[in-house]
């Protein structure tokens, strides 16, 4: 950010700290309340500056705040105690205010004495934008914040929950980039979030793990189902699984509900009922083989898929053994 373009209050905070900002603002408001209001209502104001000044605004009973500032204070005051739980009586200005709060506040640390409270507000903003407004443009920023906080040993569970609640396969690509990070903490967290084994932490091993995962993701992305598992439930959540039935039929599904994006034909329903007769290990084999052969030769795949189940299993086993 270009600090030369910052307003007076933002420059005070970033240049001299939170206490200096509060002291100057109190003195200014006591002397010239109109100027204090104009400065805090500037459209270029950063959300962290408003957050720091909220106690001063309340103690001095300042009136005349801009609608955006009033909405931001309402969100801070009514922020949820649980991820995804949203403030009541939301206003029409909520979405734009949440965007401003997150986009100008996500890269900054809150004041030391209010660190946890500030993080909780940012977490609430992310949850509301992703869950309520389906605003997934923030996923790269949220992903970066997760890893940045993790390096500092800070709380990430609510943020991770919101991140995966987008039900967006791109969140997996964003996370996978950190498999290549030279920082061991990034690598270990990426493995944990993607439910991958943390193998030897050399560059070659990380590169191989990354390439294998991206290859797997490209192949299975249409058939991924987000499970909803998160750190509040288990220390090793598995955020997504491959829907074997969808992969077997080659039918895209909703990553949130698991339902096919297009209705199954009668022929596909019968094929699926036949597939379900196989034992679990054979169903996994058939699903994997179906995806492989479909990408290689679609005509051959159609012939194989319409063969009887025993023949399908036999061909799949012989192909895998040959490989």
N, C-alpha and C positions, 0 to 999 in steps of 0.2 A: 504494500500500500504506500502511496505517495503521501508522506507526512506533511508536505507543504500544502496539500489540498485539505488537510484536516481543519475543522472548526476550532474555535478558541477553547471550548471545554474539553474536546478530545485531546488537543495538544497539551493541555494542562495535565490530564491524567497520564498520557503516555510519556510526557517529559518529566513530570515531577511526582507522580504517584497519586494514589487514591486519597490519602489524607489531605494533601495540598489542594486537590480538586475540591473536596468537600469544604475545606476552610475558605477558599476563595469564593465558592458559590454562596455560602452562607453570608459572607460579608457583602457580596454583590447584591443578593436578594434583600438584605436589610437596608441597603442604601438606595437601590434602584430595582424594584421588583419587576418593572416592565422589561428592562434589559435582560435580567436573569431569565425571564420567561422566553424572550426572543431567542436567546442563546440555546436554551434547552429544547426549544421547539424547532431548531434548524433541521431541515430535511436531511442534511448530511450527517447528523449526529450518529455515533456508533451506539449500539444497544448497551455494551458494557458501561459506557459513561452514564447512561440513564439509570442502569441498575445500581451503580455506586451511589447515585444521587437520590435514589428513592427515599431513604430515611430522612434526608434533609428536606425534600419536597413535602413529605408527610408532616414532619415536625413544625415546619413553617406554614402549613396549611395553604400552600400555593395553589391558586386557581388559575384557569386559563390555559391549561396544558392542551397541546394539540390532540386531535382524536387518536392519532397513532400512539402517542405516549400514554394516553389514558388506557387504551386497549392493551398496551404492553404491561402496564402496571396491573391491570385486571388479570391478565394471564399469569403474571408472576405471583399474584396474591392467591389466585384460585388454582394454581398448578396442581396436577394430580399427584397423589402419593404413590401411585402404581403406574407402570408404563402402559400407555394406551388409554387410560382413563382420562376423559377430557373435561375441561372446565364447563360448568353449566352456563346457560344463557349466552352462548357465543353470539358475537355481533357480526354484521356484514364485513367489518374491517379486519376480522380475525386472520384470514388467510394472508393478506398482504403484510400485516403486522408480524405474523409468525415468520414469514420469509425474511423480513428486515431483521428481526431478532436473531435468527439463525445465521443468516449470511454475513451480518456484520459482527456477530458475537462468537462464531464457532472457532475462530482462530486465536481468540484471546483467553487468557486465564482470568478468573474473577479475583476480586480483592482477597487477600490471604485469609482474613477473618470470616469471609463469606464464601469460601471456595466451594464447599459442598452445596450450598444453596444455589450458587451460580450454575454449577454443573447440572443440578437437578432441573433448573429452568431450561437449559439447553437440551437436556434429555426429553423434557416434556414437549418442547418445540418440535424436535425431530419426530417424536411419536405422533403428534397431532398432524404434522404435514404429511407423513407417510401413511398413517392409518386412516385419518379422516378425509384428507384431501387428495390422497393417491399421488402426491407430488414426489416423484422419484428422481427428479433432477439433482436432488441433494445427496444421493447415495454416495458419490465419490467423496464428498466432504465428510459425510458421516463415517465412512470407512476409514479415512485418514485420521479422524478424531479418535476412533476406537483404538487404533494402533499407537497413536501419540500418547493417549492416556495410559495405555498398557505399559509403555516404556517407563512411565512415571509411577507405576504401581497404583494407579487410581481406579475407581469403580467404573466398570464398562458393561455390566450385565444388562441394564435397561436399554442402553444404546444398541447393544448387539441384538436384543430382542426386536427393537424397532427396525433395525437394518434388515433383518431377515423376514420381518412381517410385510415387507414390500412384495414378497413372492416374485422376485425378479431374478432370473438366472444371471443377469449382469453383475449382481452383487457377488456372485461366486468368482467371476473374472477379476473383479476389483480386489477381492480378498487374496486370490491366487498370486497376485503380483508380489505380495509380501513373502512368498516362498523364496524369492530371489534376493531378499534383503540381507545385507551382511550382518545385520543386528540379530543375534540369536533370539531375542525376545519376540521380534516380528515373526521370525520363522516358526517358532514354537506355537505362537498364537494362531498363525495362519493354518498350521497343521491341525490344531484343536478345532477351529471353527469349521474347517472343511472335512473334519473327521478322517484325517490322513495319518498314517504312521510317521512319526518324526524320526526319519532314518539318519544316517551319517550326515553331519552338518558341514559338508564340504561344498564348494561352489558346484562341482560336477554333480553331486547327489541332489542338491537343491534344483539345479537346472533340469535334471532328468525327472524329478518329481513334478516340477511345474509343467514340463512338456507333456508328460503322461496325463496329468490332470486335465489340461486344456484339451488334449485329444479326446479324453473320456467325456468331457463336457460338451464338446462339439458333436460328438456322436449321440449323446443321451439327452441333450437339452430339451427336445420336444416331449420327453417322457418323465421329466423330473417333477416330483411332488414334494413341496415343503411340509415338513412334519409338524412344525410349531413347537418343537422341543427347544428349551432354552436353559440358561444356567441356573435359574431358580428351581428347575426340576431335577437336573442332574449335572454332575461336574464334567461330563463328557457328552454334551448334546449332539445328536445327529440331525442337523437342520434339514436335510433332504435325502430322499431315496429315489431310486429308479422304479417306476411302475412297470413291473415285468410284463403285465398283460398288454399295456399300451405299446411297449417296445416290440412285443411279439407280433401284434397286429400292424404296427407302423402307424398308429393313430396318435396325433398330438393331443395332449390333455391340458387342462387348466392347472398351472403349478400350485394353485391355492386349493381347489376343490378336488382335483384328480379326475374330474369328469371329462369325457372326450369333447373336443371343441366342435366336432361334427358328429351327428348321430351315427351309431353303428348300423350297417346294413344287416339284413336278415342273414346273409351268408357269413358276415363277420361275427354275428352273435353265435351262430352254430359252430364256427371255427373256435371261438373263445370257450364255449361250453365243452368242446372236445379237449381243448388245451388244459382245462381245469381238472381233467381226470388224471393227469400225470402227477407223480410225486413231486414234492417241492424241489429236489435237486434237479430233476429232469425239466421242470418248468423254467428254472433259471438258465439251464443249458439251452433250451429251445429259444428263450427270449434273447439271449446273447447271440446265438447263431443266426436268428432271424434278422437282427440288425446288421450283422456282418454281411450276410449274403444279399440282403436287400440293397445295400450300398454298392455291392460289386456287380450284381446282375439281376435286374428287377424281374425279368421274364423267368429266370431260373427260380427266383424267390417265390413267385406266384405258383409255379408248379410244385415246389416243395411245400408251401403252406397249405395247398389243397390235397396233399397226400394224406394217408392215414397216419395216426399218431405214432404208431410203432415205427413206421418208415421214416418219419421226421426225426425221431430220436436216433435211429440207426445212422442216418446220414450225418446228423449233427455230431455224434460221437466219433464217427470215422474221420470227419474233417478235422476236429480238434486234435485227435490223436496224431493225424498226419502233420499238423502244425507243430 
